[in-house]
Amino acid sequence: MDRPRRILVLVDDSLAARPVVTAAAAFAPLLDASLDLVQAGEDGVGTAAAVAATLGLELRRLDCDVMDCLGRELGADDLAAVVVGTRDSPADGSSAGHVARAVLERARGLVIVVPPFAESILVDGVRRVLVPLDGSPEADRAVGEIVRLLAGAEIAVVAVHVFEQATVPSFWVRPEHEAVAWRREFLRRADLGTLDRLELRSGRPSHRILELAEAEGVDAIALTTKAVPAAGRAAVLWDVVERSQVPVLVLPCARR
């Protein structure tokens, strides 16, 4: 019998606690996993405890600093995902917090990074997800798992590939049939399964990804740690995570 899986939900006593738990609950059916709400280094009687009580969930307290606990918690082999907030509150325009960065740097599997606006976005659940692709085999293998999972749950998947200046193909200024052929070959190599469609854009990758996410009204963005062109990959990943208005699902390419 398969071992039950859980989603590690990292919460604190900030206003970000409710959006983080809301997002975790929205993705739990998709991942077939239970929620494990964890609070570290705080007294456990503030916002996090209130959110857990309201939703009828148990809050597990860790008597250590969250950074000190991460190694042990992230190393568990029954984790389906880790969910963490980007910043404290909707009024806080700061970049992704140190806990979110530490989780993304250390996690071996799926991480869901939640902005403080996600509670209203996910009120009807997850219905549409944007998936950036870079066309590399290792990224395609990693993101393919997410794409098939989403498609199996009847969640619409829109993919996007962003050309930078050095990679813009000749068909960008030629007849449309060449773009159709390019899309067909790109998807054949990627072997991702069911997609709603593949959008092509050019320019700064993170800007185009975020623009399309807003235009499409998606509920989440799903990418890998190599879902962007090689140059400046880390910068693009952090830019998407820090500026996104919807949860960002990040899957390491090296995932087993």
N, C-alpha and C positions, 0 to 999 in steps of 0.2 A: 504494500500500500504506500502511495506517495505521502511524503511528510507534508503536513499542512504548511502553507507559506504565509508570511506576514509582510505587511508594509510598515516599515519603521517611520513613524511620524514624529519629527522633532519639533516640539512646541516650547514656547516660553510665555512669560506674562505680558507680552506686548499685544497690540491690537492685531498683529499678524496671525495670531493663533487660530482664530476662526477660519480665515481663508485657507490656511494650510490644512486644517482638518476637513473642511468642505471639499477641497481638491482631492485629498486622500480618499475620502468616501466616494467621490465620483469615479475614481479609477479603480477602486477595489473590485467591483464586479468584473471589469475587464481583465484584471490580473488574477482573479479567483483567489484572493488573499484577504486575510483579516487585518484589522488595524491595530497597531501597537503604539499607543501614544506615550511618548517619553519626554520627560522634563528633567533637565540636569542643572544642578547648582543653584536652584531657587527653592523657596519655601513651599511651593505647591498649593497655595491658597488664593492665588490671584486669577488672572484671565484664563490661563490654561486649564485650571481646575474647573472653572465655571463652564467653559466650553465643553469639556469632557462630560460634566454632569448633565448639561442641557441635552447632549446627544446620547446619553445613556452609555457612555464609554468609560472604561477604566483608565486612569492616568498612572503610569509607572514612573516613579521618581528615582533618580540616580543621585547618590550622595557624592558627586564629583563634578568638577568643571566639565562643561560639554565638550571642550576640546580634548580633555584628558580621557573622556569616555569613548570618543569616536572610534579609535582603533578597535576596541573590543566589540562595539556594537556593529560596526560596518563589516567585521570579519565573520559574522554569523552566516552559516550556509543555508538558512531557510528564508532569506530575504528575497521577496519578489521585487521590492523597490524601496527607495528612501525618499521621503517627502520633506522638504525644508523651505522656509520662506526666504525671500530675497532681502527684505528690509522690514523695519518695525511697523510702519503704518502708511496709509495712503498719502498722508501729508509729508512723509519723509522721502525726499527726492534723492537720497544718497544712493551710492552704488551698492551692489550685492554685498551683504554682510560677510564677516570673516567665517561664520559657521557654514554658510552656503558654499563659499569658495573651498573650504577645507573638505566638505563632503564631496564636492565634484572632483577634487584632486585625489581623494583617497578611495572612493567607492569603486567596487569591482563590477557593479551591475547598474541597473536603471536608477537614475535620480530624477525626481520631478521637482523642479524649482518653481515656487509659487509666488507671484506678485501679490500685493495687498488688495488687489481689485478682483481677485478670482472668485470670491463668493457670489457676486452678482452675475459674473460671466457663466458660471457653471450651474446656475439655478435649474436648468433643464437637462443637466448631465452633459456628457461628451458626445457631440454629434458630428464634428468636422475638425480635421487635423491637417496642418500644413507640414510637409516633410521636405526639407532642403536636401538635395543630393549633389555629390561632387563627381560621381562616376567611377571612383576608385573601387577595386574589388573588395577590399577590406571594409570600407564604409558601406558598400551595398549589402554585404553579408550581414552586417550588424543591423542596419536600418530595415532590412528585409524582414527580420523577425517582428519588428514593431508594425510594419505595414501589413503583414499577414494577420497579426493579432487584431489590429483595428478593423481590417476588412471582414474578418470572421465575425466581429461583433456588429457588423453593418454600420460602421462609422465611416463617413466619407473621407477619403484621403486625396488631398491635392499635393502633388509634388512640384518642386521648383528647382531649376538649375540656373545659377547665376554666372554669367561670363564676366570675367574681368577684362581689362583692356588688352592684355596679352593673349587672351584665349578666345576672343570674339571670332566666330567662324565667318567664312566668306558669305554664307547665305544670309547673314544679317542684313545685307543690302541687296539681296537677290530675290528672285521669285519665291513665293511661299512654299511651293512643292518641295524645295530643298530642305526647308525647316521641318516639314512633315516627315521626310525620309530620315532626317537626323534624329528626330524624336523617336521614331520607330526603332532605329538601331540602338539608341541610347537605352531605351527600355528593354530591348532584347538582351543586351549585355548585362544590364542590372538584374534582370530576372526577379522582380519585386512582387509579382502577383498582381492583384487588382488595384488599380488606381482610378480615381475619377478622371484625372488628366495630368499632364505634365506642362507646367508653365516655364517659359524661358525668359530670362531677364538679363540685362547687362548693367554693370556699374559696381558700386560698393556692395559686397554681399550682404552684410548685416542690414544695411538700409533697405535693400530690395526685399529681403526676407520679411522684415517688419512691416514694410509697406503692403506687401501682398497679404500678410496675416490680417491686417486691418481691413483691407479691401474685401477679402473673402469672408470676414466675420468668423474666423476659426475659433475653436474653443481651446486649442493648444498647438504648440509647435513641437515637432519631434525631430531631433537630429542626433548625430553621433559626434564624438569628439573629433571626427575627421570629415564632417559633412560640409566642409567649406574648402576652397582652394588652398593649396599648401602654404602659400605666402600669407603670413599674418593669421594663421588658423586660430591660434589661441585668442587673439584680439577679437576676431569675429564672433567666436563662441561667447566670450564674456560680454560683448556688446549686445548680442541677442538676449542673453540671460538678464542683463541689467536693465534693458530698455523695454522688454516685452511687457505687454499688458495682459497676456494670457500665460498660463503655466507652460513651462518648457521642459520637455522630456529629453534627457540626455543619456545616451547609451554609449559606453566605451567600445571602440572597435575591437579591443582585445578580449571582449567578453567571451567566455567559454559556453 
